[in-house]
Amino acid sequence: MTIALAEFLETSQAPKEFGPGRSVDWILDDEGGGARASMAWDAEAGVISGGVRERGAEEPVLHFEARISSDEVDLIGIDDTGETSAPEDPRGILSGFRRQIRMMVASGRCRVVVA
């Protein structure tokens, strides 16, 4: 599914500093475990990849790739086997990512690191 790059960045909760060649991590540390969400923009490959992983888990809770072409992205969800998941609802994957970020930030114990 293709959506506008601006919509993708807004929906994904990307900080203003995020852009080509940059990455962002949302890191939640708490007594009960924790989680890490991340996005990275590979400018050379024209891909933004991201996902959410619970602390200590080998497999991500959610993973996606967004292939960039000019001012649009083709959003693809990836499951733990590397296969496309939910191709009929890639916006749902992005919405799930946004919900995870919002819950982490709302906890008050989430650090946001842009590199």
C-alpha positions as CSV (number, residue, x, y, z in Angstrom):
1,M,0.0,0.0,0.0
2,T,1.4,3.4,-0.9
3,I,0.9,6.4,1.3
4,A,2.4,9.9,1.4
5,L,5.8,10.1,3.1
6,A,4.6,13.0,5.3
7,E,1.6,10.9,6.4
8,F,3.9,8.0,7.2
9,L,6.3,10.2,9.3
10,E,3.4,11.8,11.2
11,T,1.6,8.5,11.9
12,S,4.8,6.8,13.0
13,Q,5.4,9.4,15.6
14,A,8.9,10.2,14.1
15,P,10.6,13.2,15.8
16,K,11.3,16.2,13.6
17,E,15.0,15.4,13.6
18,F,14.4,12.0,11.9
19,G,15.3,12.0,8.2
20,P,17.6,10.3,5.6
21,G,20.5,8.6,7.2
22,R,19.1,9.0,10.7
23,S,17.7,6.6,13.2
24,V,15.4,6.9,16.2
25,D,15.0,4.6,19.3
26,W,12.3,4.8,21.9
27,I,13.6,2.9,24.9
28,L,11.4,2.0,27.8
29,D,13.0,0.7,31.0
30,D,10.9,-0.4,33.9
31,E,10.9,-3.0,36.7
32,G,8.6,-5.2,34.8
33,G,10.7,-5.6,31.7
34,G,10.8,-2.9,29.1
35,A,10.7,-2.5,25.3
36,R,12.5,-0.9,22.5
37,A,11.0,0.6,19.3
38,S,13.2,1.8,16.5
39,M,13.2,3.2,13.0
40,A,16.1,3.7,10.7
41,W,16.2,5.5,7.3
42,D,18.6,4.0,4.9
43,A,19.0,6.8,2.4
44,E,21.1,4.8,0.0
45,A,18.7,1.9,-0.2
46,G,15.6,4.2,0.0
47,V,14.1,2.2,2.8
48,I,12.8,3.0,6.3
49,S,12.6,0.0,8.6
50,G,11.3,-0.2,12.1
51,G,9.8,-2.4,14.7
52,V,9.1,-3.1,18.4
53,R,10.8,-5.7,20.5
54,E,10.1,-6.6,24.1
55,R,13.2,-6.7,26.4
56,G,14.8,-10.1,26.2
57,A,12.7,-11.3,23.3
58,E,14.3,-12.8,20.2
59,E,11.5,-12.0,17.9
60,P,10.0,-8.5,17.3
61,V,6.4,-7.8,18.3
62,L,6.0,-5.9,15.0
63,H,8.3,-5.1,12.1
64,F,7.8,-3.1,8.9
65,E,9.6,-1.7,5.9
66,A,8.7,1.3,3.9
67,R,10.2,1.7,0.5
68,I,10.5,5.3,-0.5
69,S,9.9,6.7,-4.0
70,S,10.0,10.5,-4.1
71,D,7.3,11.7,-1.7
72,E,5.5,8.4,-1.2
73,V,6.3,5.2,0.6
74,D,5.2,1.6,-0.1
75,L,4.5,0.2,3.4
76,I,5.1,-3.5,4.0
77,G,4.7,-5.5,7.2
78,I,7.1,-8.2,7.9
79,D,6.5,-11.2,10.2
80,D,9.1,-13.2,12.1
81,T,9.8,-15.4,9.1
82,G,10.6,-12.5,6.8
83,E,7.4,-12.9,4.9
84,T,5.0,-10.1,4.2
85,S,2.2,-10.0,6.9
86,A,-1.2,-8.3,6.6
87,P,-0.6,-7.0,3.1
88,E,-4.3,-6.0,3.0
89,D,-3.8,-3.7,6.0
90,P,-0.3,-2.1,6.1
91,R,-1.8,1.0,7.7
92,G,-2.9,-1.3,10.6
93,I,0.8,-2.3,11.0
94,L,1.7,1.4,11.2
95,S,-1.1,2.1,13.6
96,G,0.1,-0.7,15.8
97,F,3.6,0.8,15.8
98,R,2.1,4.2,16.7
99,R,0.1,2.7,19.6
100,Q,3.2,1.0,21.0
101,I,5.2,4.3,20.8
102,R,2.4,6.3,22.5
103,M,2.1,3.7,25.4
104,M,5.9,3.8,25.9
105,V,6.0,7.6,25.9
106,A,2.9,7.9,28.2
107,S,4.7,5.8,30.8
108,G,7.0,8.7,31.5
109,R,10.0,6.4,31.6
110,C,10.7,6.3,27.8
111,R,13.9,7.8,26.4
112,V,13.9,9.0,22.8
113,V,17.3,8.9,21.1
114,V,17.9,10.2,17.6
115,A,21.2,9.4,15.9
